[in-house]
Amino acid sequence: MVVNDEYVLIDFANGGMLNFTYDLMLQNFYFTNSKTWKHFHKLNFKTNNDPDIFFGTSSYFFKSLETTYGIYLDEEDIKLSLIIALSEIFIKNYHRYQSKEEWSDGIGMFEAIEINCKHIMESACAQ
């Protein structure tokens, strides 16, 4: 969409205003044994080209963010944003899966969140 001579992207997949790393985080969300989560604190997402970590796209994502919007983030900002995005997926889906009919659909998602958070904590302890 073009608004006031500027491009505006609207992602209707999950609807709502979420952390800017939310869509990036989703690329590896269900791959709970990926390097993304197991080596979280050792990784440099701004220079990453490893296809096992966000399919090698995180360096492109953050370079685009910097050049397009002039936003500079250090690795700690990025890691915090990814953890916030994990929290957002938990909060959003906890609310969504409250009914008995839908609860079983959300269990796998909650298990993935728990595993990913466990890996992140373990990677911090390994530092």
PEQUI-V116273 format. One line per field, one symbol per residue. psi: psi as a letter, one per 40 degrees, with the letter a starting at -180 (. if undefined). Layout:
BEGIN
psi=???
END
This chain:
BEGIN
psi=ihhffihhhhhedehihiieeddddddedegeeiddddfdeeigddeheheehffeedddddddddddefhhhiddddddddddddddddddddddfdiddedddeddddddddddddddddddde.
END
